Amino acid sequence: LDDDSAGAGAQVGPNGLRALEAIGGADLAEKWRGRCSSDVEGMAIVTPGGSPMFIPDATNTQEDTGLPITFGRWGALRKILKDELDGDLVSIVADSSDSGDICGYEVDDVDGYVTLRTSDGRPLEERGNLVISAEGIRSTFRLLVNNDRRSLSPDEKAGLVAADIKDSGRVNIKAIVPVDMSPEYKSGYQYAWFAPDGGVGCFCGPAGAGSTYWALSIADSVDKESGEVSRFLSDDAHDDLPAVKDSVLERLKGLGTTDCNFAIDLVDRTDPGSIYVSRSEESSSVGPDLTSSDGKIVLVGDSAHGMSGSYGQNPALALEDAAVLASCLKSCEDGLGGALERYSKRRVERCLEIQRRSAERAARAMR
């Protein structure tokens, strides 16, 4: 979390910017806008022959709200948010070689504090009276909340993940390159190119001063005779990032067109260690609750509402979650349980609507 170059890009629109202000005031939102991101004015679709078709932002967000859509470095966003935390009140725990794979938790009968346990039964040192789960769509705590459990075996978790997560049949590969967009590109515009068969989508754009992002969406291939599905990258290949870079360049250069040269150039200039690879996945449901029945776990971000990134709302919704949770906890006259219940109700209603829009956009994206 201290590495502001980690991860790829994050889109934050007016709702996310308002959430940043609610979390840390106007100064926090200005840190994001002034140091870490660029305003998005529209999309340029590269047509056959390489000529872009410029499409201004049709939502008129800045005219309607006074706030733009922004795009910047995900690592920088995480870093400025981490710097807002009170280290005496909040402990950050992540599944790692140090903590092991967290499989559940226990609640002390005396003080009500939570102790996390790993799959080999070890307790972690960190304790607290509330666990805020923000570890993503494959969150153990999401599964615990949804199934009213306090622990899961590795096999149980694998089965529940398989039942809960929908795979769209694509792999997403992305990175931030520490260079400005070339002057030949229109300022403030993101660029996109789609292969005629929909099998490959290429995207790039400004991501703050001195930074440019690129992203690829590559579909699984299906054998017409046997119906066998072949993935561009196997799950085991995701961690070999130099090989991922080589495979991406080979795939793009093999498409037989110069229309995606903007992507080839950026990938070629990318440090393999900065590449991020993930399957295009979304959770099959949101709710009905985002808190555990014992009031010890609360879900935020993709742990609460993992959805396709096609709508570009994942970072902004996570910021909304944080702002709403903080507001509910701050005014919890009816205790922690009441605050979490209000948070859950408000966020489930909001996220169901956004998830519906996200699914519709994902279905249309590559037609």
Helices and strands as residue ranges (DSSP letters): E 9-12, H 14-31, I 32-36, E 37-40, E 42-46, E 52-56, H 61-65, E 69-73, H 74-82, E 102-107, E 114-118, E 123-128, E 131-133, H 140-146, H 154-164, E 165-177, E 189-194, E 200-206, E 212-219, E 221-222, E 229-230, G 235-239, H 241-253, H 261-268, G 272-274, E 276-283, E 297-299, H 302-305, G 309-311, H 314-330, H 335-365
